[in-house]
Amino acid sequence: MKSDYIKVVKFGGSSLADAGQFEKVIQIIREDETRRYVVPSAPGKRFDGDFKVTDKLYECYHTAKMGGDFRIALAAVRDRYQAIIDGLSLPLDLSEEFRIIEENLTQGTDADYMASRGEYLNGIVLARALGFDFIDAADVLFFEEDGMLDTYKTQKVMGAVLKLHHNAVIPGFYGSLADGRIKTFTRGGSDITGSVVARASEADIYENWTDVSGFLVADPRIVDSPKNIEVITYHELRELSYRGANVLHEDAIFPVRMAGIPINIRNTNRPEDKGTMIIAHADSKAGCGPITGIAGRRGFSVLTIEKDMMNSQVGFGRRVLQVFEHNGISFEHLPSGIDSVGVIVSTEALSPKRDAVINEICRVVEPDSIQLEEGLALVAVVGRGMVNRVGTAARVFRAAADAGVNIRTIDQGSREFNIILSVAESDMERLIRAIYDEFYKEKP
């Protein structure tokens, strides 16, 4: 292995929930000297009924904002970190850090600052335990005023800083705005930080450690003991993540994808498992079946617009979509026929603007009829092995029919690696199980 081989490793909240989990993480890092840059999340739940540190910090913020006594909640956070420090026998005192946090709460800090303190403090503890340098994410990860990541500045500054540190811990989830204020990603954003660090350090691989051994073909809450996915492409991952497979934050894909850095999803509690390798490209005929994974999400509606000779009216589709654009609503899919087009959108996004959207569509395209159906789920059947594999779609539809599931709409991408089906929300889990059994259950 070349001497400059670099791994960036990110550990989730369940992997760093207590001192025992910290010890597992420390052992994983120390057994491989190429694991040079570490991105930690805030401590997660230790057991059912326990609290996540980030949630408790939000509680501190909201209590302080309402003029209440936040010190009880903050003391619970302090005790949590002290238990980790004591369990690891670390010569570390966080009193000054908590004094600053309390002072900021008293003076009226914002929610992003408070939410970020879980990762910040965990980074300090983990750096001390490993003997690594600590780099505050606020000094190397930057946001634009609109909340978007400032990719250019972050890449430039972080890349230069990392070259000065052979080993370092960089907290996940947050960065800073131009005026120095703390800004966070959405929940689960430590995955994105890890990806950004991997790109800036020109890492050879990004290991994302969590409490599962990689991606599964289907949600284990729906399918009993689904098989593990050994290799998946960025395109497949993007599709499955967006449709509800939540092992990895979907936005974490892009920084490493642009740099061609593979991601390895690993299990902190089963480090011997190889997990799932996420790569840029894979042979559609090698080492995989037609289906890589199945995922589903509820909460969609379809607005179906019908008009005779619609296909001959230039600009009809554009005018329909402009209505959704005017109302700030993005669409998911556009199943269509000669005289009809369906627009599938999030029910949550559509509901407050439903009447305005329908009235505007009636005005701009004068449809023969317009129908709204709510309560839909989208099920994605994804796999690079679908390409040129005869009969894959037929097997999907047969599984749905045998399960008694009525498919409302069908959409297949031009690259032939996904089939998107809309069904009643009540049928989603039944359909996922049926498709899984069709492709993965051993036949007698």
ZIDA-V115561 format. One line per field, one symbol per residue. phi: phi as a letter, one per 30 degrees, with the letter a starting at -180 (. if undefined). burial: I if it has 24 or more other ideal C-beta (glycine too) atoms within 12 Angstrom, else O. Layout:
# ZIDA-V115561
phi=???
burial=???
This chain:
# ZIDA-V115561
phi=.ddcdbccbcbddddbdadddedddddddddbdddcbbccddecddaejdcdeddddddeddddddidcddddddddedddddddddchcdbbceddddddddddddjdcddeddddddeddddddddddicdccdeddbbbcdddjdddddddedddedddddbdbacbedibabdedjddbcddeiddedeedddddddhddaccccbcbdjdcebdddccdhdddcdbbdedddedddddkdcdbeeddddedddcicdccdbcedbddddicccbdbbddcciaddcdabbbbcjbbbccccaeiedccdiedddddddddecicdccbbdbbdcabcccbdddddedbeddddddddddbhddabbcbcicbccccbldddehcdjddddddddddddicdddbbbbdddhcabcccbdedcedddddddeddcbdddd
burial=OOOOOIIIIIIIIIIIIIIOIIIIIIOIIOOOOIIIIIIIIIIIIIOOOOIIIIIIIIIIIOOIOOOOOIOOIIOIIIOIIIIIIOOIOIOOOIOOIIOOIIOIIOOOIOIIIIIIIIIIIIIIIIIIIIOIOIIIIIIIIIIOOOOOIIIOIIIOIIIOIIOOIOIIIIIIIIIIIOOOOIIIIOIIIIIIIIIIIIIIIIIIIIIIIIIIIIIIIIIOOIIOOIIIIIIIIIIIIIIIIIIIIIIIIIIIIIIIIOIOIIIIIIIIIOIOOOIIIIIOOIOIOOOIIIIIIIIIIIIIIIIIIIIOOIOOOOOIIOIIIOIIOOIOIOIIIIIIOOOIIIIIIIIOOIOOIIOOIIOIIOOIIOIOOIOIIIOIIIIIIIIIIIIOOOOIIOIIIOIIOOIOIOIIIIIIOOOOIIIIIIIIIOIIIIIIIIIIIIIIOOOO
